[in-house]
């Protein structure tokens, strides 16, 4: 495999997007460990994963577009799939937990709204 020649501006953009996306994903993971209740915990990683994934995929789009010399839409399809499925998973988890808490009449259950 030959080494890819990439312009400096593209390398800086790719590194910036990848580091920012990784930092947001890490922030979501830290929120998962630091927050107290389930309802708070389920929210932080979802936001971090969605925005972090978008930035990392943007870095991937820039990288492969510059290296291959043509637009690479694969990452957009991956991003679309993850953007749709991550919030749906959050909703399903939260509703299942809310149903469980209402059934067991838990003390830390959120108010009806």
C-alpha distance (Angstrom), angle and dihedral (degrees) to the residues before:
residue distance angle dihedral
X1 . . .
X2 3.78 . .
X3 3.76 123.5 .
X4 3.81 113.6 -101.8
X5 3.80 118.2 -121.8
X6 3.77 109.1 -140.8
X7 3.81 126.8 174.5
X8 3.79 117.4 -110.3
X9 3.82 93.5 -117.3
X10 3.81 90.9 55.6
X11 3.80 91.9 47.6
X12 3.81 90.9 52.5
X13 3.81 91.6 48.6
X14 3.80 92.3 48.2
X15 3.80 93.1 47.5
X16 3.80 92.6 45.7
X17 3.80 93.6 50.0
X18 3.80 93.6 43.9
X19 3.82 94.0 48.3
X20 3.82 92.5 45.7
X21 3.81 91.2 48.8
X22 3.79 91.9 47.6
X23 3.80 91.3 48.4
X24 3.81 91.9 52.0
X25 3.80 91.4 48.4
X26 3.80 89.4 49.3
X27 3.80 89.8 49.3
X28 3.80 89.4 53.8
X29 3.80 90.4 50.5
X30 3.81 91.0 49.8
X31 3.81 88.8 50.0
X32 3.79 88.4 53.4
X33 3.78 91.4 57.1
X34 3.83 98.7 38.0
X35 3.81 103.8 45.4
X36 3.79 118.3 89.4
X37 3.83 111.6 -142.9
X38 3.78 129.5 48.9
X39 3.79 92.2 -117.2
X40 3.81 91.3 56.3
X41 3.80 92.8 42.7
X42 3.77 95.6 53.1
X43 3.81 92.6 53.9
X44 3.83 101.9 54.0
X45 3.82 99.6 56.3
X46 3.79 91.2 45.4
X47 3.78 92.9 57.3
X48 3.80 93.1 41.2
X49 3.78 93.1 47.4
X50 3.79 94.8 47.5
X51 3.81 98.4 48.2
X52 3.81 93.3 34.5
X53 3.79 90.5 51.4
X54 3.80 91.1 49.4
X55 3.81 92.2 53.4
X56 3.81 94.3 45.8
X57 3.80 90.6 48.5
X58 3.81 90.0 48.4
X59 3.80 87.7 54.3
X60 3.79 89.0 50.3
X61 3.82 91.7 49.7
X62 3.80 91.3 51.6
X63 3.81 92.8 45.9
X64 3.79 97.2 49.4
X65 3.80 93.4 39.8
X66 3.81 90.9 55.2
X67 3.82 95.9 40.6
X68 3.82 97.0 43.5
X69 3.80 94.5 37.1
X70 3.80 93.2 -131.7
X71 3.80 137.0 76.7
X72 3.81 113.3 -83.6
X73 3.83 111.4 -154.9
X74 3.84 97.0 179.9
X75 3.78 93.0 95.8
X76 3.79 92.0 52.0
X77 3.81 89.9 58.1
X78 3.80 90.6 48.2
X79 3.81 90.4 49.1
X80 3.80 92.0 48.3
X81 3.80 91.6 51.2
X82 3.82 93.5 47.8
X83 3.81 93.2 43.6
X84 3.80 90.4 54.8
X85 3.80 98.2 42.0
X86 3.82 100.9 43.2
X87 3.85 97.1 62.1
X88 3.80 90.9 41.6
X89 3.80 89.1 55.3
X90 3.82 89.8 48.9
X91 3.80 91.3 52.3
X92 3.80 93.4 47.7
X93 3.81 92.7 48.7
X94 3.81 93.0 46.8
X95 3.80 93.6 47.8
X96 3.80 92.2 48.2
X97 3.82 90.6 50.0
X98 3.81 91.8 46.2
X99 3.80 91.0 50.4
X100 3.80 90.1 49.7
X101 3.80 92.3 47.8
X102 3.80 92.9 48.4
X103 3.79 91.1 48.0
X104 3.81 92.2 49.9
X105 3.84 93.0 37.0
X106 3.81 92.2 -127.4
X107 3.82 119.7 -163.2
X108 3.82 97.4 -133.7
X109 3.80 95.0 51.1
X110 3.83 115.5 133.5
X111 3.80 118.4 -112.4
X112 3.76 121.3 -96.4
X113 3.75 109.9 -95.0
